[in-house]
């Protein structure tokens, strides 16, 4: 599928579910999709979510990166209403600094999907990591699989909500707008204020 920003139509959304049906049929049903949000941010947690969908189509479901913030928040209600099971794993900035973002990413995805594996027959994650014998990883899976797309929505909305809450605790960085990513606004605030407790001090340009 193309990676452009144009919205998916109904037929393309149905392709996500067709992909999941074919993927699980070749393995063991049901499929748990897993994805993360926040890997490239300068501040805040890494959030991973895993979802088993009940098969009912969620209108407009797509990779969270292709959806604007209002659309993602609306989509979350559909995902929660269609989820047979859901799991979330959160790794804070201090853990990322201590162990590295690669380890945090693997652990977050593994823990989120691992909690569903007694119920799920197989797991699918976006990316190319090794997460265990029951979990396959596929680059671009968040744009191919309904379950992984749903997981991406959950992870992104939960993380955005957390960053908005952190904006009230640590004002001046614009977390409610940049969600901890390295926007010009955020970098100017870092230069002026220095890092706060939720910054990833191991990242270049953050720690002092």
DOLUM-984249 format. One line per field, with one value per atom (N, C-alpha, C, O): chain; atom name; x, y, z. Coordinates in steps of 0.1 Angstrom, whole numbers, always signed. Last residue first. Layout:
<atoms>
mol = A	... $
atom = CA	... $
px = X	... $
py = Y	... $
pz = Z	... $
</atoms>
This chain:
<atoms>
mol = A	A	A	A	A	A	A	A	A	A	A	A	A	A	A	A	A	A	A	A	A	A	A	A	A	A	A	A	A	A	A	A	A	A	A	A	A	A	A	A	A	A	A	A	A	A	A	A	A	A	A	A	A	A	A	A	A	A	A	A	A	A	A	A	A	A	A	A	A	A	A	A	A	A	A	A	A	A	A	A	A	A	A	A	A	A	A	A	A	A	A	A	A	A	A	A	A	A	A	A	A	A	A	A	A	A	A	A	A	A	A	A	A	A	A	A	A	A	A	A	A	A	A	A	A	A	A	A	A	A	A	A	A	A	A	A	A	A	A	A	A	A	A	A	A	A	A	A	A	A	A	A	A	A	A	A	A	A	A	A	A	A	A	A	A	A	A	A	A	A	A	A	A	A	A	A	A	A	A	A	A	A	A	A	A	A	A	A	A	A	A	A	A	A	A	A	A	A	A	A	A	A	A	A	A	A	A	A	A	A	A	A	A	A	A	A	A	A	A	A	A	A	A	A	A	A	A	A	A	A	A	A	A	A	A	A	A	A	A	A	A	A	A	A	A	A	A	A	A	A	A	A	A	A	A	A	A	A	A	A	A	A	A	A	A	A	A	A	A	A	A	A	A	A	A	A	A	A	A	A	A	A	A	A	A	A	A	A	A	A	A	A	A	A	A	A	A	A	A	A	A	A	A	A	A	A	A	A	A	A	A	A	A	A	A	A	A	A	A	A	A	A	A	A	A	A	A	A	A	A	A	A	A	A	A	A	A	A	A	A	A	A	A	A	A	A	A	A	A	A	A	A	A	A	A	A	A	A	A	A	A	A	A	A	A	A	A	A	A	A	A	A	A	A	A	A	A	A	A	A	A	A	A	A	A	A	A	A	A	A	A	A	A	A	A	A	A	A	A	A	A	A	A	A	A	A	A	A	A	A	A	A	A	A	A	A	A	A	A	A	A	A	A	A	A	A	A	A	A	A	A	A	A	A	A	A	A	A	A	A	A	A	A	A	A	A	A	A	A	A	A	A	A	A	A	A	A	A	A	A	A	A	A	A	A	A	A	A	A	A	A	A	A	A	A	A	A	A	A	A	A	A	A	A	A	A	A	A	A	A	A	A	A	A	A	A	A	A	A	A	A	A	A	A	A	A	A	A	A	A	A	A	A	A	A	A	A	A	A	A	A	A	A	A	A	A	A	A	A	A	A	A	A	A	A	A	A	A	A	A	A	A	A	A	A	A	A	A	A	A	A	A	A	A	A	A	A	A	A	A	A	A	A	A	A	A	A	A	A	A	A	A	A	A	A	A	A	A	A	A	A	A	A	A	A	A	A	A	A	A	A	A	A	A	A	A	A	A	A	A	A	A	A	A	A	A	A	A	A	A	A	A	A	A	A	A	A	A	A	A	A	A	A	A	A	A	A	A	A	A	A	A	A	A	A	A	A	A	A	A	A	A	A	A	A	A	A	A	A	A	A	A	A	A	A	A	A	A	A	A	A	A	A	A	A	A	A	A	A	A	A	A	A	A	A	A	A	A	A	A	A	A	A	A	A	A	A	A	A	A	A	A	A	A	A	A	A	A	A	A	A	A	A	A	A	A	A	A	A	A	A	A	A	A	A	A	A	A	A	A	A	A	A	A	A	A	A	A	A	A	A	A	A	A	A	A	A	A	A	A	A	A	A	A	A	A	A	A	A	A	A	A	A	A	A	A	A	A	A	A	A	A	A	A	A	A	A	A	A	A	A	A	A	A	A	A	A	A	A	A	A	A	A	A	A	A	A	A	A	A	A	A	A	A	A	A	A	A	A	A	A	A	A	A	A	A	A	A	A	A	A	A	A	A	A	A	A	A	A	A	A	A	A	A	A	A	A	A	A	A	A	A $
atom = N	CA	C	O	N	CA	C	O	N	CA	C	O	N	CA	C	O	N	CA	C	O	N	CA	C	O	N	CA	C	O	N	CA	C	O	N	CA	C	O	N	CA	C	O	N	CA	C	O	N	CA	C	O	N	CA	C	O	N	CA	C	O	N	CA	C	O	N	CA	C	O	N	CA	C	O	N	CA	C	O	N	CA	C	O	N	CA	C	O	N	CA	C	O	N	CA	C	O	N	CA	C	O	N	CA	C	O	N	CA	C	O	N	CA	C	O	N	CA	C	O	N	CA	C	O	N	CA	C	O	N	CA	C	O	N	CA	C	O	N	CA	C	O	N	CA	C	O	N	CA	C	O	N	CA	C	O	N	CA	C	O	N	CA	C	O	N	CA	C	O	N	CA	C	O	N	CA	C	O	N	CA	C	O	N	CA	C	O	N	CA	C	O	N	CA	C	O	N	CA	C	O	N	CA	C	O	N	CA	C	O	N	CA	C	O	N	CA	C	O	N	CA	C	O	N	CA	C	O	N	CA	C	O	N	CA	C	O	N	CA	C	O	N	CA	C	O	N	CA	C	O	N	CA	C	O	N	CA	C	O	N	CA	C	O	N	CA	C	O	N	CA	C	O	N	CA	C	O	N	CA	C	O	N	CA	C	O	N	CA	C	O	N	CA	C	O	N	CA	C	O	N	CA	C	O	N	CA	C	O	N	CA	C	O	N	CA	C	O	N	CA	C	O	N	CA	C	O	N	CA	C	O	N	CA	C	O	N	CA	C	O	N	CA	C	O	N	CA	C	O	N	CA	C	O	N	CA	C	O	N	CA	C	O	N	CA	C	O	N	CA	C	O	N	CA	C	O	N	CA	C	O	N	CA	C	O	N	CA	C	O	N	CA	C	O	N	CA	C	O	N	CA	C	O	N	CA	C	O	N	CA	C	O	N	CA	C	O	N	CA	C	O	N	CA	C	O	N	CA	C	O	N	CA	C	O	N	CA	C	O	N	CA	C	O	N	CA	C	O	N	CA	C	O	N	CA	C	O	N	CA	C	O	N	CA	C	O	N	CA	C	O	N	CA	C	O	N	CA	C	O	N	CA	C	O	N	CA	C	O	N	CA	C	O	N	CA	C	O	N	CA	C	O	N	CA	C	O	N	CA	C	O	N	CA	C	O	N	CA	C	O	N	CA	C	O	N	CA	C	O	N	CA	C	O	N	CA	C	O	N	CA	C	O	N	CA	C	O	N	CA	C	O	N	CA	C	O	N	CA	C	O	N	CA	C	O	N	CA	C	O	N	CA	C	O	N	CA	C	O	N	CA	C	O	N	CA	C	O	N	CA	C	O	N	CA	C	O	N	CA	C	O	N	CA	C	O	N	CA	C	O	N	CA	C	O	N	CA	C	O	N	CA	C	O	N	CA	C	O	N	CA	C	O	N	CA	C	O	N	CA	C	O	N	CA	C	O	N	CA	C	O	N	CA	C	O	N	CA	C	O	N	CA	C	O	N	CA	C	O	N	CA	C	O	N	CA	C	O	N	CA	C	O	N	CA	C	O	N	CA	C	O	N	CA	C	O	N	CA	C	O	N	CA	C	O	N	CA	C	O	N	CA	C	O	N	CA	C	O	N	CA	C	O	N	CA	C	O	N	CA	C	O	N	CA	C	O	N	CA	C	O	N	CA	C	O	N	CA	C	O	N	CA	C	O	N	CA	C	O	N	CA	C	O	N	CA	C	O	N	CA	C	O	N	CA	C	O	N	CA	C	O	N	CA	C	O	N	CA	C	O	N	CA	C	O	N	CA	C	O	N	CA	C	O	N	CA	C	O	N	CA	C	O	N	CA	C	O	N	CA	C	O	N	CA	C	O	N	CA	C	O	N	CA	C	O	N	CA	C	O	N	CA	C	O	N	CA	C	O	N	CA	C	O	N	CA	C	O	N	CA	C	O	N	CA	C	O	N	CA	C	O	N	CA	C	O	N	CA	C	O	N	CA	C	O	N	CA	C	O	N	CA	C	O	N	CA	C	O	N	CA	C	O	N	CA	C	O	N	CA	C	O	N	CA	C	O	N	CA	C	O	N	CA	C	O	N	CA	C	O	N	CA	C	O $
px = +225	+236	+246	+256	+204	+211	+222	+227	+197	+188	+195	+193	+214	+208	+199	+193	+208	+216	+208	+197	+195	+193	+202	+203	+196	+206	+205	+214	+174	+187	+198	+209	+144	+154	+168	+172	+124	+132	+141	+145	+111	+105	+113	+109	+122	+124	+119	+122	+137	+129	+130	+137	+165	+156	+148	+153	+163	+170	+160	+148	+152	+148	+157	+158	+164	+160	+159	+164	+167	+178	+176	+186	+141	+152	+164	+170	+127	+124	+135	+139	+138	+141	+138	+145	+128	+142	+146	+156	+100	+105	+120	+125	+100	+95	+100	+105	+109	+117	+113	+121	+104	+100	+109	+116	+109	+119	+116	+123	+82	+90	+99	+96	+64	+77	+87	+98	+40	+40	+54	+57	+36	+46	+47	+55	+14	+14	+24	+21	+18	+5	+4	-6	+45	+42	+28	+25	+57	+47	+44	+40	+74	+80	+70	+74	+59	+69	+75	+82	+53	+49	+62	+73	+49	+61	+58	+60	+22	+32	+45	+52	+9	+5	+15	+16	+22	+23	+19	+25	+13	+26	+29	+37	-11	-12	+2	+3	-1	-9	-10	-10	+11	+19	+11	+17	-12	-2	+7	+10	-23	-31	-21	-22	-4	-7	-14	-11	-6	+7	+4	+9	-31	-28	-15	-14	-29	-38	-35	-35	-9	-7	-16	-12	-20	-7	-5	-1	-44	-44	-31	-32	-33	-42	-43	-42	-19	-12	-20	-15	-39	-29	-22	-19	-51	-58	-49	-51	-30	-35	-42	-41	-30	-18	-22	-17	-55	-52	-40	-40	-54	-64	-60	-61	-24	-32	-41	-37	-10	-15	-25	-34	+1	-6	-12	-19	+15	+5	-4	-14	+35	+23	+12	+0	+59	+47	+35	+24	+77	+77	+65	+60	+67	+66	+67	+58	+71	+73	+74	+80	+52	+59	+61	+52	+53	+51	+59	+71	+59	+45	+43	+31	+87	+82	+68	+64	+98	+95	+88	+84	+107	+99	+94	+86	+129	+126	+119	+125	+118	+124	+122	+114	+109	+117	+124	+135	+75	+89	+96	+91	+45	+52	+67	+71	+36	+41	+46	+51	+14	+20	+24	+15	+8	+9	+16	+24	-17	-5	-4	-15	-38	-31	-18	-9	-45	-43	-35	-27	-44	-57	-55	-63	-17	-25	-39	-44	-10	-7	-14	-17	-14	-25	-23	-32	+11	-1	-13	-23	+27	+28	+16	+13	+22	+16	+17	+8	+35	+21	+15	+4	+60	+52	+37	+28	+70	+70	+60	+52	+69	+62	+60	+49	+87	+73	+65	+54	+111	+104	+89	+80	+118	+116	+107	+98	+120	+110	+107	+96	+140	+127	+117	+106	+162	+157	+143	+135	+163	+161	+156	+146	+168	+155	+153	+141	+184	+184	+170	+162	+185	+186	+187	+191	+184	+192	+195	+206	+166	+180	+189	+201	+143	+149	+164	+173	+138	+141	+148	+158	+132	+144	+148	+160	+108	+121	+133	+143	+90	+92	+106	+115	+69	+83	+87	+87	+40	+46	+59	+61	+17	+29	+36	+36	-16	-7	+5	+5	-40	-30	-21	-19	-72	-63	-53	-56	-97	-87	-78	-75	-116	-119	-109	-113	-127	-115	-120	-128	-146	-144	-133	-130	-145	-157	-156	-165	-119	-123	-135	-137	-122	-112	-116	-117	-140	-143	-134	-139	-125	-138	-142	-147	-104	-101	-114	-114	-114	-111	-109	-113	-114	-126	-125	-133	-86	-94	-108	-113	-79	-74	-82	-85	-92	-96	-91	-99	-78	-92	-97	-105	-51	-54	-69	-72	-52	-50	-55	-61	-37	-49	-45	-35	-14	-22	-34	-41	-5	+3	-4	-1	-22	-24	-16	-20	-36	-24	-25	-29	-72	-59	-48	-50	-107	-95	-83	-83	-131	-120	-107	-98	-151	-150	-139	-136	-143	-142	-141	-130	-160	-153	-154	-165	-155	-165	-157	-148	-135	-139	-148	-150	-125	-136	-141	-150	-90	-102	-113	-109	-66	-73	-87	-94	-37	-52	-56	-49	-13	-16	-32	-38	+9	-4	-6	+0	+34	+30	+17	+13	+51	+38	+36	+37	+76	+73	+61	+61	+71	+73	+72	+68	+91	+79	+81	+92	+111	+106	+94	+87	+118	+129	+124	+132	+107	+104	+116	+124	+107	+116	+115	+121	+88	+102	+111	+122	+60	+70	+84	+92	+42	+43	+53	+54	+38	+43	+41	+39	+18	+25	+29	+23	+2	+10	+18	+23	-25	-17	-10	-16	-33	-31	-21	-10	-57	-45	-44	-54	-70	-71	-57	-48	-57	-65	-67	-65	-25	-36	-44	-38	-17	-11	-21	-26	-33	-20	-13	-3	-52	-56	-44	-44	-39	-43	-46	-43	-37	-25	-28	-20	-63	-54	-42	-37	-73	-79	-70	-69	-56	-56	-62	-57	-64	-50	-50	-43	-90	-87	-73	-70	-87	-93	-90	-89	-75	-68	-74	-66	-95	-82	-74	-68	-113	-116	-104	-103	-100	-101	-105	-100	-102	-89	-90	-82	-130	-124	-110	-107	-134	-140	-133	-130	-102	-117	-121	-114	-79	-83	-98	-106	-65	-73	-77	-80	-31	-45	-53	-48	-4	-12	-27	-35	+12	+8	-1	-5	+23	+24	+21	+25	+4	+11	+12	+3	+8	+0	+9	+20 $
py = +178	+188	+182	+189	+164	+164	+174	+179	+172	+172	+174	+183	+167	+180	+182	+192	+133	+144	+157	+158	+116	+120	+132	+141	+112	+105	+109	+105	+124	+131	+124	+130	+130	+119	+124	+129	+147	+146	+134	+129	+148	+139	+139	+133	+168	+155	+144	+133	+191	+188	+173	+165	+209	+198	+197	+202	+245	+233	+222	+224	+269	+264	+252	+249	+275	+285	+280	+286	+251	+260	+271	+275	+242	+234	+243	+243	+260	+260	+252	+256	+254	+267	+267	+274	+228	+230	+244	+245	+234	+225	+228	+229	+248	+254	+247	+253	+229	+242	+248	+253	+196	+207	+220	+220	+168	+179	+190	+192	+159	+157	+170	+180	+163	+159	+157	+154	+172	+159	+154	+141	+197	+189	+175	+167	+206	+208	+198	+192	+201	+199	+200	+195	+209	+194	+192	+182	+234	+231	+217	+213	+241	+233	+231	+226	+255	+262	+254	+260	+234	+244	+249	+249	+206	+212	+222	+219	+202	+200	+207	+212	+206	+214	+213	+222	+187	+201	+210	+221	+163	+167	+182	+188	+162	+163	+168	+176	+159	+171	+173	+184	+135	+146	+159	+169	+118	+119	+131	+138	+121	+126	+127	+137	+110	+124	+129	+141	+83	+91	+106	+114	+76	+76	+84	+91	+79	+88	+88	+98	+60	+74	+83	+93	+35	+40	+55	+62	+34	+34	+40	+49	+35	+45	+46	+57	+11	+24	+35	+45	-8	-6	+7	+13	-4	-2	+1	+10	-14	+0	+4	+16	-40	-32	-17	-9	-48	-49	-41	-34	-44	-36	-37	-27	-39	-48	-39	-29	-20	-32	-40	-46	+0	+4	-7	-5	-13	-4	+1	+7	-27	-34	-25	-29	-17	-11	-18	-16	-47	-33	-28	-34	-70	-67	-52	-45	-98	-83	-81	-88	-122	-118	-103	-96	-141	-127	-125	-125	-165	-163	-149	-146	-163	-173	-171	-175	-128	-141	-150	-145	-105	-104	-118	-118	-88	-102	-101	-98	-61	-66	-81	-87	-45	-56	-62	-68	-32	-31	-44	-52	-39	-31	-31	-29	-73	-60	-52	-58	-98	-91	-77	-69	-130	-116	-110	-117	-156	-151	-136	-130	-162	-173	-169	-177	-147	-146	-159	-165	-155	-155	-154	-160	-155	-166	-167	-178	-129	-142	-154	-163	-106	-111	-125	-131	-101	-102	-107	-113	-97	-109	-111	-123	-72	-83	-96	-105	-57	-54	-66	-70	-68	-69	-66	-73	-62	-76	-77	-87	-34	-42	-57	-62	-28	-23	-32	-36	-41	-45	-41	-48	-28	-42	-47	-55	-1	-5	-19	-23	-4	+1	-3	-8	-11	-20	-17	-25	+13	+0	-10	-17	+33	+33	+20	+15	+25	+27	+26	+18	+23	+10	+13	+3	+49	+39	+27	+21	+63	+68	+57	+56	+47	+49	+53	+48	+52	+38	+39	+31	+80	+75	+61	+58	+81	+86	+81	+78	+49	+64	+68	+59	+29	+30	+45	+52	+10	+23	+23	+18	-11	-10	+4	+9	-25	-13	-14	-19	-44	-43	-31	-28	-59	-47	-47	-50	-77	-76	-65	-62	-71	-82	-82	-86	-40	-48	-59	-57	-22	-34	-43	-53	+0	-7	-20	-29	+8	+3	-5	-15	+17	+6	+0	-12	+38	+27	+15	+3	+55	+50	+38	+28	+62	+54	+48	+37	+78	+64	+56	+44	+103	+97	+82	+74	+106	+105	+99	+92	+107	+96	+95	+83	+130	+118	+106	+96	+150	+147	+134	+127	+145	+142	+141	+132	+128	+139	+136	+126	+98	+105	+117	+117	+85	+91	+98	+104	+75	+86	+92	+104	+54	+66	+78	+89	+36	+39	+53	+62	+34	+35	+37	+39	+32	+27	+28	+25	+39	+49	+44	+52	+20	+29	+38	+45	-11	+2	+12	+12	-42	-32	-18	-14	-68	-58	-46	-41	-83	-86	-76	-75	-77	-87	-90	-98	-75	-70	-81	-92	-71	-81	-76	-72	-51	-51	-64	-68	-33	-45	-47	-44	-5	-11	-23	-24	+14	+4	-1	-2	+44	+37	+27	+30	+61	+53	+45	+38	+94	+79	+74	+80	+125	+117	+102	+98	+138	+138	+129	+127	+135	+140	+139	+140	+108	+120	+123	+114	+84	+95	+107	+117	+68	+63	+75	+75	+73	+80	+77	+82	+42	+57	+63	+60	+9	+19	+33	+36	-21	-10	+0	-1	-51	-43	-33	-35	-74	-64	-55	-52	-107	-95	-86	-90	-129	-121	-109	-102	-160	-146	-139	-144	-183	-172	-171	-182	-190	-194	-182	-173	-189	-192	-198	-209	-183	-191	-194	-202	-168	-182	-190	-202	-145	-154	-167	-177	-134	-136	-146	-155	-132	-141	-144	-156	-114	-127	-137	-148	-92	-98	-113	-122	-85	-89	-97	-107	-78	-90	-95	-107	-55	-67	-79	-90	-39	-41	-54	-62	-38	-45	-48	-58	-21	-35	-43	-55	+3	-1	-16	-23	+4	+2	-2	-10	+7	-5	-7	-18	+33	+21	+8	-1	+50	+49	+36	+29	+69	+57	+57	+63	+101	+93	+80	+79	+106	+107	+97	+86	+105	+110	+111	+115	+74	+88	+92	+84	+49	+55	+70	+77	+23	+35	+42	+40	-12	+0	+12	+12 $
pz = +301	+303	+314	+317	+276	+289	+289	+279	+248	+260	+273	+280	+228	+228	+240	+241	+226	+222	+222	+217	+255	+241	+238	+246	+281	+273	+259	+251	+293	+294	+285	+283	+284	+283	+282	+271	+308	+296	+296	+307	+332	+322	+309	+300	+347	+352	+342	+343	+322	+334	+337	+330	+309	+309	+322	+333	+303	+306	+307	+307	+294	+308	+312	+324	+269	+279	+293	+303	+256	+257	+267	+274	+258	+264	+266	+276	+242	+256	+264	+275	+217	+223	+238	+245	+214	+215	+221	+228	+212	+223	+225	+236	+188	+201	+213	+222	+169	+172	+186	+193	+184	+175	+178	+189	+193	+192	+182	+172	+214	+203	+201	+206	+234	+238	+226	+228	+223	+229	+232	+232	+213	+207	+212	+206	+229	+215	+208	+198	+255	+250	+235	+229	+259	+258	+252	+245	+260	+250	+248	+237	+281	+270	+258	+248	+300	+293	+281	+272	+329	+319	+312	+317	+341	+336	+325	+313	+347	+357	+354	+363	+323	+334	+346	+354	+307	+304	+315	+317	+316	+320	+317	+323	+302	+316	+322	+331	+276	+279	+294	+299	+279	+276	+279	+284	+282	+292	+291	+301	+256	+268	+280	+288	+240	+239	+251	+255	+250	+252	+250	+258	+242	+256	+259	+269	+214	+222	+237	+243	+208	+205	+213	+219	+216	+222	+220	+229	+201	+216	+221	+230	+175	+179	+194	+200	+174	+172	+177	+183	+177	+188	+187	+197	+152	+164	+176	+184	+136	+135	+147	+152	+144	+147	+146	+154	+135	+149	+153	+163	+107	+115	+130	+137	+89	+98	+107	+112	+75	+68	+76	+71	+89	+78	+70	+59	+108	+113	+102	+104	+94	+98	+103	+102	+86	+80	+84	+78	+91	+88	+81	+71	+114	+99	+98	+103	+135	+133	+118	+110	+154	+142	+141	+146	+182	+177	+165	+165	+193	+189	+183	+179	+199	+189	+185	+174	+202	+207	+197	+186	+190	+202	+208	+218	+172	+176	+190	+200	+150	+162	+163	+156	+130	+126	+138	+137	+127	+129	+125	+118	+145	+135	+138	+149	+153	+157	+145	+136	+162	+151	+155	+161	+175	+177	+165	+158	+181	+175	+177	+180	+197	+191	+185	+183	+229	+215	+209	+216	+256	+249	+234	+227	+262	+267	+260	+258	+250	+243	+249	+242	+264	+257	+250	+246	+276	+285	+278	+284	+253	+261	+271	+273	+244	+237	+245	+244	+264	+260	+254	+257	+266	+277	+273	+278	+240	+245	+257	+257	+239	+229	+235	+234	+260	+260	+251	+255	+253	+265	+265	+269	+229	+229	+241	+240	+239	+228	+228	+227	+258	+262	+251	+255	+241	+251	+256	+258	+226	+220	+229	+226	+245	+238	+231	+230	+276	+262	+255	+260	+304	+296	+281	+274	+314	+321	+312	+312	+298	+300	+306	+302	+301	+288	+289	+282	+328	+324	+310	+308	+327	+335	+331	+331	+311	+306	+314	+307	+315	+317	+311	+308	+297	+302	+303	+292	+297	+297	+304	+315	+280	+288	+286	+275	+279	+277	+286	+297	+262	+272	+268	+257	+256	+254	+265	+277	+239	+250	+246	+234	+221	+230	+242	+253	+210	+215	+224	+234	+202	+194	+199	+193	+219	+218	+210	+212	+215	+228	+228	+235	+189	+192	+205	+207	+191	+183	+186	+187	+207	+212	+204	+210	+190	+202	+208	+212	+170	+167	+180	+180	+183	+180	+177	+181	+185	+197	+195	+203	+158	+166	+179	+183	+150	+144	+153	+154	+165	+167	+162	+168	+153	+167	+170	+177	+121	+130	+144	+146	+109	+114	+122	+129	+102	+91	+96	+88	+126	+120	+108	+104	+131	+139	+132	+134	+105	+112	+119	+112	+108	+100	+110	+122	+104	+111	+102	+91	+93	+92	+99	+100	+114	+103	+104	+114	+122	+128	+117	+110	+120	+114	+121	+124	+143	+138	+132	+139	+154	+140	+134	+122	+179	+178	+164	+162	+184	+179	+178	+176	+207	+200	+196	+205	+211	+210	+202	+192	+230	+222	+222	+233	+231	+233	+225	+213	+247	+238	+241	+253	+251	+254	+243	+231	+268	+256	+260	+271	+283	+283	+269	+259	+280	+282	+280	+277	+253	+267	+268	+258	+228	+237	+251	+260	+207	+215	+224	+227	+193	+189	+197	+194	+206	+205	+202	+207	+208	+216	+215	+223	+207	+204	+214	+225	+192	+203	+198	+186	+189	+184	+195	+206	+180	+190	+183	+172	+178	+172	+182	+192	+180	+188	+181	+177	+165	+163	+173	+174	+179	+173	+172	+179	+154	+158	+173	+180	+141	+150	+155	+160	+109	+122	+131	+130	+87	+85	+97	+97	+99	+94	+91	+92	+105	+116	+111	+118	+78	+87	+98	+100	+70	+63	+71	+71	+88	+87	+80	+84	+83	+96	+96	+101	+57	+60	+73	+74	+61	+53	+55	+55	+76	+82	+74	+80	+57	+69	+76	+82	+37	+34	+47	+48	+48	+47	+44	+49	+43	+57	+57	+66	+15	+21	+36	+40	+12	+7	+13	+17	+24	+30	+26	+34	+22	+20	+26	+33	+40	+35	+33	+41	+31	+39	+33	+21	+21	+18	+26	+29	+26	+37	+33	+42	+14	+14	+25	+33	+10	+23	+23	+32	-6	-6	+7	+16	+0	+0	+0	+5 $
</atoms>
